[in-house]
Amino acid sequence: MSFDQSNAASHNNFIRNSSSMLQGIFGTTDVMPFWVADMDFTVAEPVKAELLRLANRGQYAYEFNSEGVFAAISDWFKRRHQLQLDTDKFVQVSGVLTAIALLIRELTDKGEGVLIQTPAYHQFSKVISTAGREIIKSPLLIEDGRYVMNFADLDEKMRVSDVNVMILCNPHNPVGRVWTQDELQTLLKLANKHGVTIISDEIHADIIHSGHRFTSVMALEPDNHVSLIGSPSKTFGMQSISNGYIYTGNQKILEAMRAVSASMYLDHGNAFTTFATIAAFNQGEAWVDELLEYLRGNIDWISNFLQTELPEIKMFPVEGTYQVWLDFSATGLSGETLTKTLGKAGFGASPGSWFDSDASQFARMNFAASKADIEIAFKRLKTVLTEAAQAEIAPVAAPEPAKSSKSCC
């Protein structure tokens, strides 16, 4: 599998290439789109082959196989993460955000708070507010150049706020942390102390970079909390053909979610989703290993380029996900000015303000793209930032001498 092929100019209806979206965000359509968290790669061959098999047979009668999906996911997590999952403790829904929305409605009442750690994936705020719940924010701290949980603040927010649920993102989007077992155990201790249920969004669980290890909440406390670990979308680049899956060892929550999912006819996928998912988890492991190796090369290139060519832009360590969190504070650019500058450079990264109102000098870039496209984008960014800096320090032109009222000669 070659991940080097550039798809930047491909003709499709992908959201990341939407002219109206690019114009609305960056003020131009001449943008290399790194603002959506999906991949610019061709899917694993077993997934493609299964989709072609289904398309070519030409018959699309009712066909469900949730048990096969759950078995494939369980086998995958046992191989990749040494995590034993019971196939009887899954609930299938149409997507991870759907799952979070349903869980919030099931586990909280209107007006109650739902805790998130900011900067946070911007759709978390939407699923909370549209459910009539209050968004309670606990800002992450930056220590020694990396983000860490603010346990004192979490303890206080859980104690004084009307909070029964917290959404955990592990690995964290956008800052790229993979929370350690010690960090998770401390968090779970606080949650249990205050009677808070953790909904753990673990959709990036397989995008873990060298030197780091993913730990699921289900490996620590499966009976008190909920984990969303089943969607193949991020791991296999299947965003438009994937479902989401809820997993919990809490029998009360499990039965409630089964009932609500079934009542809304969300508890099964279509044939393409189902059998592509089974093929991905059963036969896509070699492709994922190659993907991680390629992503590592992109991380190293970006890090080296910023250190040598754009040291004013700070890159936070990428432990997991294929998003890099960039700090532009030293450039003096923020908010709309930063976004417009990125647009001028054709550098289509997500504005930091999407993830937190205090992150206007940050941007999130998706680096699941060809290295060639990434190199072009960063070099264009350097050109625009250099031109802007030179314009600011250019000497003010001396005024022209006043014209004499006397005629010459």
C-alpha positions as CSV (number, residue, x, y, z in Angstrom):
1,M,0.0,0.0,0.0
2,S,1.4,3.4,-1.0
3,F,0.3,6.4,1.2
4,D,2.3,8.8,-0.9
5,Q,-0.4,9.4,-3.6
6,S,-1.7,12.9,-3.5
7,N,-5.5,13.2,-3.6
8,A,-5.6,17.0,-3.1
9,A,-7.0,17.6,-6.6
10,S,-9.4,14.7,-6.6
11,H,-12.9,15.4,-7.7
12,N,-15.4,14.3,-5.1
13,N,-18.0,15.6,-2.7
14,F,-15.9,15.3,0.4
15,I,-16.8,17.9,3.1
16,R,-13.1,18.8,3.4
17,N,-13.2,20.0,-0.3
18,S,-16.5,21.8,-0.1
19,S,-16.1,25.2,-1.8
20,S,-18.7,26.8,0.4
21,M,-17.1,25.5,3.6
22,L,-13.6,26.5,2.6
23,Q,-14.8,30.0,1.5
24,G,-16.7,30.4,4.8
25,I,-13.8,29.3,7.0
26,F,-10.8,30.6,5.2
27,G,-12.2,33.2,2.8
28,T,-10.9,31.3,-0.2
29,T,-11.2,28.0,-1.9
30,D,-7.5,27.8,-2.8
31,V,-6.8,25.8,0.3
32,M,-5.1,22.4,1.0
33,P,-7.8,20.9,3.3
34,F,-6.3,19.6,6.6
35,W,-9.3,20.8,8.7
36,V,-11.4,17.6,8.8
37,A,-10.4,14.6,10.8
38,D,-10.5,12.0,8.0
39,M,-7.8,10.4,5.9
40,D,-6.6,11.2,2.4
41,F,-5.6,7.6,1.8
42,T,-7.1,4.7,-0.1
43,V,-8.7,2.1,2.3
44,A,-7.2,-1.3,3.0
45,E,-7.6,-3.7,0.1
46,P,-9.8,-6.2,2.1
47,V,-12.3,-3.4,2.8
48,K,-12.3,-2.3,-0.8
49,A,-12.7,-5.9,-2.0
50,E,-15.6,-6.6,0.3
51,L,-17.4,-3.4,-0.8
52,L,-16.9,-4.4,-4.4
53,R,-18.2,-7.9,-3.7
54,L,-21.4,-6.5,-2.2
55,A,-21.9,-4.0,-5.0
56,N,-21.3,-6.6,-7.8
57,R,-23.7,-9.1,-6.5
58,G,-26.6,-6.7,-7.2
59,Q,-28.9,-7.8,-4.5
60,Y,-29.6,-5.8,-1.4
61,A,-32.2,-7.6,0.7
62,Y,-32.4,-7.3,4.5
63,E,-29.1,-8.5,5.9
64,F,-27.9,-7.9,9.4
65,N,-24.9,-9.4,11.2
66,S,-24.2,-7.4,14.4
67,E,-22.9,-10.5,16.1
68,G,-20.2,-10.8,13.5
69,V,-19.3,-7.1,13.9
70,F,-19.0,-7.4,17.7
71,A,-16.9,-10.6,17.4
72,A,-14.5,-8.9,14.9
73,I,-14.1,-5.9,17.2
74,S,-13.5,-8.1,20.3
75,D,-10.9,-10.1,18.5
76,W,-9.2,-6.9,17.3
77,F,-9.0,-5.4,20.8
78,K,-7.7,-8.6,22.2
79,R,-4.9,-8.7,19.6
80,R,-4.0,-5.0,19.5
81,H,-4.6,-3.9,23.1
82,Q,-4.8,-7.1,25.2
83,L,-8.3,-6.1,26.2
84,Q,-10.9,-8.8,26.6
85,L,-14.3,-7.6,25.6
86,D,-17.6,-9.6,25.9
87,T,-19.5,-9.6,22.6
88,D,-22.8,-9.5,24.7
89,K,-22.0,-6.1,26.1
90,F,-22.0,-4.1,22.8
91,V,-24.8,-1.9,21.5
92,Q,-24.8,-0.8,17.9
93,V,-25.8,2.7,16.9
94,S,-25.4,4.8,13.8
95,G,-22.4,6.8,15.0
96,V,-20.2,7.7,17.9
97,L,-21.8,11.2,18.3
98,T,-25.2,9.5,18.2
99,A,-24.1,7.3,21.0
100,I,-22.9,10.2,23.1
101,A,-26.1,12.1,22.5
102,L,-28.2,9.1,23.5
103,L,-26.1,8.4,26.6
104,I,-26.3,12.1,27.7
105,R,-30.1,11.9,27.5
106,E,-30.3,8.6,29.3
107,L,-27.8,9.5,32.1
108,T,-28.7,13.1,32.8
109,D,-31.7,15.4,33.1
110,K,-32.2,18.7,31.3
111,G,-30.4,21.5,33.0
112,E,-27.7,19.3,34.5
113,G,-24.1,19.7,33.6
114,V,-21.8,17.5,31.4
115,L,-18.1,17.9,32.0
116,I,-15.5,18.2,29.2
117,Q,-11.8,18.9,29.2
118,T,-10.9,21.9,27.0
119,P,-9.7,22.4,24.4
120,A,-12.2,19.7,23.3
121,Y,-13.5,18.3,20.1
122,H,-16.1,20.9,19.2
123,Q,-19.0,18.5,18.5
124,F,-19.0,17.6,22.2
125,S,-20.4,21.0,23.1
126,K,-23.1,20.7,20.4
127,V,-24.4,17.3,21.6
128,I,-24.5,18.7,25.2
129,S,-26.2,22.0,24.5
130,T,-28.7,20.6,22.0
131,A,-29.8,18.1,24.6
132,G,-30.6,21.0,27.0
133,R,-27.7,20.2,29.3
134,E,-25.0,22.7,30.6
135,I,-21.5,22.5,29.3
136,I,-19.0,22.4,32.3
137,K,-15.4,23.0,31.2
138,S,-12.3,21.9,32.9
139,P,-9.2,23.4,31.1
140,L,-6.3,21.1,30.6
141,L,-3.0,22.4,32.0
142,I,0.3,22.7,30.0
143,E,3.3,21.3,32.0
144,D,6.7,20.8,30.5
145,G,5.4,21.4,27.0
146,R,2.6,18.8,27.2
147,Y,-1.1,18.9,28.2
148,V,-2.1,17.2,31.5
149,M,-5.4,16.8,33.4
150,N,-6.2,19.4,36.0
151,F,-7.2,17.0,38.7
152,A,-7.8,19.8,41.3
153,D,-10.2,21.6,38.9
154,L,-11.9,18.3,38.0
155,D,-12.4,17.5,41.7
156,E,-13.9,21.0,42.3
157,K,-16.1,20.9,39.2
158,M,-17.5,17.5,40.1
159,R,-18.1,18.6,43.7
160,V,-19.8,22.0,43.2
161,S,-21.4,21.7,39.7
162,D,-24.6,19.7,39.0
163,V,-22.5,17.1,37.1
164,N,-23.4,13.4,36.7
165,V,-21.5,12.7,33.4
166,M,-18.1,13.5,32.0
167,I,-17.0,13.0,28.4
168,L,-13.4,11.8,28.3
169,C,-11.6,11.8,25.0
170,N,-8.8,9.2,24.8
171,P,-6.6,9.7,22.8
172,H,-7.5,13.4,23.2
173,N,-8.7,15.4,20.2
174,P,-7.2,18.0,19.5
175,V,-4.1,18.0,21.8
176,G,-3.0,14.4,20.9
177,R,-2.5,13.1,24.5
178,V,-2.8,9.4,25.2
179,W,-3.8,9.3,28.8
180,T,-1.7,7.0,30.9
181,Q,-3.1,4.3,33.2
182,D,-2.1,6.3,36.3
183,E,-3.9,9.4,34.9
184,L,-7.0,7.4,34.2
185,Q,-7.0,5.7,37.6
186,T,-6.8,9.1,39.3
187,L,-9.7,10.4,37.1
188,L,-11.8,7.3,37.8
189,K,-11.2,7.7,41.6
190,L,-12.5,11.3,41.4
191,A,-15.5,10.2,39.3
192,N,-16.4,7.4,41.6
193,K,-16.0,9.7,44.6
194,H,-18.6,12.2,43.2
195,G,-20.9,9.7,41.5
196,V,-19.9,10.8,37.9
197,T,-20.2,8.4,35.0
198,I,-17.4,8.6,32.5
199,I,-18.4,8.3,28.8
200,S,-15.0,7.6,27.2
201,D,-14.7,8.4,23.5
202,E,-12.0,6.1,22.4
203,I,-12.5,6.3,18.6
204,H,-8.7,7.0,18.0
205,A,-7.7,4.1,20.2
206,D,-5.7,2.4,17.4
207,I,-3.9,5.6,16.2
208,I,-1.2,5.4,18.9
209,H,2.4,6.4,18.1
210,S,5.6,4.8,19.2
211,G,6.5,5.1,22.9
212,H,2.9,5.3,24.0
213,R,0.3,2.7,25.0
214,F,-3.5,3.0,24.9
215,T,-5.5,2.1,28.0
216,S,-9.2,1.8,27.8
217,V,-11.5,2.8,30.7
218,M,-12.9,-0.7,30.2
219,A,-9.6,-2.2,31.2
220,L,-9.8,-0.4,34.6
221,E,-13.5,-0.1,35.6
222,P,-15.9,-1.7,33.1
223,D,-18.8,-1.9,35.5
224,N,-19.2,1.8,36.4
225,H,-18.5,3.6,33.1
226,V,-19.1,3.6,29.4
227,S,-16.7,3.2,26.5
228,L,-17.2,4.0,22.8
229,I,-14.6,1.9,21.1
230,G,-16.3,0.3,18.2
231,S,-16.3,2.6,15.2
232,P,-13.8,1.7,12.5
233,S,-14.0,5.2,11.0
234,K,-10.7,6.7,12.3
235,T,-8.6,3.6,12.2
236,F,-9.5,2.5,8.7
237,G,-10.6,5.8,7.0
238,M,-14.2,4.7,6.8
239,Q,-16.0,7.8,8.0
240,S,-18.8,7.7,5.6
241,I,-19.5,4.0,5.8
242,S,-19.2,3.2,9.5
243,N,-21.4,2.8,12.5
244,G,-20.7,3.5,16.2
245,Y,-20.7,1.0,19.1
246,I,-21.3,1.4,22.8
247,Y,-19.6,-0.9,25.2
248,T,-20.2,-1.1,29.0
249,G,-20.1,-3.7,31.7
250,N,-22.8,-1.7,33.6
251,Q,-25.9,-3.9,33.1
252,K,-28.3,-1.1,33.9
253,I,-26.8,1.3,31.3
254,L,-26.4,-1.6,28.8
255,E,-30.1,-2.6,29.0
256,A,-31.2,1.1,28.8
257,M,-29.1,1.7,25.7
258,R,-30.3,-1.4,24.0
259,A,-33.8,-0.4,24.6
260,V,-33.5,3.1,23.3
261,S,-31.3,2.0,20.3
262,A,-33.9,-0.6,19.3
263,S,-36.8,1.8,19.8
264,M,-35.3,4.2,17.3
265,Y,-34.2,1.4,14.9
266,L,-30.5,2.3,15.3
267,D,-29.3,-1.1,16.4
268,H,-28.2,-2.5,13.0
269,G,-26.1,-1.3,10.1
270,N,-26.6,-1.8,6.4
271,A,-24.8,-4.6,4.5
272,F,-22.0,-2.3,3.3
273,T,-21.2,-0.9,6.7
274,T,-21.5,-4.3,8.4
275,F,-19.3,-6.4,6.1
276,A,-16.8,-3.7,5.5
277,T,-16.3,-3.4,9.2
278,I,-15.8,-7.1,9.7
279,A,-13.3,-7.1,6.8
280,A,-11.4,-4.2,8.3
281,F,-11.0,-5.6,11.8
282,N,-10.4,-9.2,10.6
283,Q,-8.0,-8.5,7.7
284,G,-6.8,-4.9,8.0
285,E,-4.1,-5.2,10.6
286,A,-1.1,-5.0,8.2
287,W,-2.6,-1.9,6.6
288,V,-2.9,-0.2,10.0
289,D,0.7,-1.0,10.8
290,E,1.8,0.6,7.5
291,L,-0.4,3.6,8.2
292,L,1.2,4.2,11.6
293,E,4.6,4.0,10.2
294,Y,3.7,6.5,7.5
295,L,2.1,8.8,10.0
296,R,5.3,8.7,12.1
297,G,7.2,9.9,9.2
298,N,4.8,12.8,8.7
299,I,5.1,13.7,12.4
300,D,8.9,13.7,12.3
301,W,9.0,15.8,9.1
302,I,6.6,18.4,10.6
303,S,8.5,18.6,13.8
304,N,11.9,19.0,12.0
305,F,10.5,21.7,9.6
306,L,9.0,23.7,12.4
307,Q,12.2,23.6,14.5
308,T,14.4,24.7,11.6
309,E,12.2,26.8,9.5
310,L,9.3,28.1,11.6
311,P,10.5,28.0,15.2
312,E,7.8,30.6,16.2
313,I,5.2,27.9,15.7
314,K,5.1,25.4,18.6
315,M,4.0,21.8,18.0
316,F,2.7,19.8,20.9
317,P,3.9,16.2,21.1
318,V,1.6,13.9,19.1
319,E,1.1,10.7,21.2
320,G,-2.1,9.6,19.4
321,T,-4.6,10.6,16.7
322,Y,-3.5,12.0,13.3
323,Q,-4.1,15.6,14.4
324,V,-1.3,18.0,15.4
325,W,-2.1,20.9,17.7
326,L,-0.1,24.0,16.7
327,D,0.5,27.1,18.8
328,F,0.9,30.4,16.8
329,S,1.1,32.7,19.9
330,A,4.6,33.8,19.0
331,T,3.5,35.0,15.6
332,G,1.1,37.5,17.2
333,L,-1.7,36.2,15.1
334,S,-5.0,35.2,16.6
335,G,-8.7,34.6,15.8
336,E,-9.9,35.7,12.4
337,T,-6.5,37.2,11.5
338,L,-4.8,33.9,12.0
339,T,-7.5,32.0,10.1
340,K,-7.3,34.5,7.2
341,T,-3.5,34.2,7.2
342,L,-3.8,30.4,7.0
343,G,-6.2,30.9,4.2
344,K,-3.8,33.1,2.3
345,A,-1.2,30.4,2.7
346,G,-3.6,27.7,1.6
347,F,-2.9,26.0,4.9
348,G,-6.4,24.6,5.7
349,A,-6.1,23.8,9.5
350,S,-9.0,24.0,11.9
351,P,-9.2,27.3,13.9
352,G,-8.4,26.7,17.5
353,S,-11.4,28.7,18.6
354,W,-13.6,25.8,17.5
355,F,-12.1,23.7,20.4
356,D,-12.1,26.5,23.0
357,S,-12.7,30.2,23.0
358,D,-9.3,30.7,24.7
359,A,-7.5,28.9,21.9
360,S,-7.7,31.6,19.2
361,Q,-4.0,31.5,18.7
362,F,-4.0,27.7,18.0
363,A,-4.9,25.5,15.0
364,R,-5.4,21.8,14.6
365,M,-4.0,20.2,11.5
366,N,-4.9,16.7,10.2
367,F,-1.7,15.1,8.9
368,A,-3.2,11.9,7.5
369,A,-2.3,13.1,4.1
370,S,0.6,12.5,1.6
371,K,3.9,13.8,2.8
372,A,4.3,15.7,-0.5
373,D,1.1,17.7,0.2
374,I,2.2,18.4,3.8
375,E,5.5,19.7,2.6
376,I,3.9,22.0,0.1
377,A,1.5,23.3,2.7
378,F,4.1,24.1,5.3
379,K,6.4,25.8,2.8
380,R,3.5,28.0,1.6
381,L,2.8,28.8,5.2
382,K,6.5,29.8,5.8
383,T,6.4,32.1,2.7
384,V,3.3,33.9,3.9
385,L,4.5,34.3,7.5
386,T,7.9,35.5,6.3
387,E,6.3,38.1,4.0
388,A,4.0,39.3,6.9
389,A,6.9,39.6,9.3
390,Q,9.0,41.6,6.7
391,A,6.1,43.9,6.1
392,E,5.8,44.7,9.8
393,I,9.5,45.5,10.2
394,A,10.0,47.4,6.9
395,P,11.3,50.9,7.5
396,V,8.8,53.7,7.0
397,A,9.6,55.5,3.8
398,A,11.0,59.0,4.3
399,P,8.6,61.8,3.3
400,E,9.3,63.4,-0.1
401,P,11.0,66.8,0.3
402,A,8.6,69.8,-0.1
403,K,8.5,71.3,-3.5
404,S,10.1,74.7,-3.8
405,S,8.0,77.6,-4.9
406,K,10.9,78.8,-6.9
407,S,11.3,77.7,-10.5
408,C,14.4,75.8,-11.3
409,C,17.1,77.4,-13.3
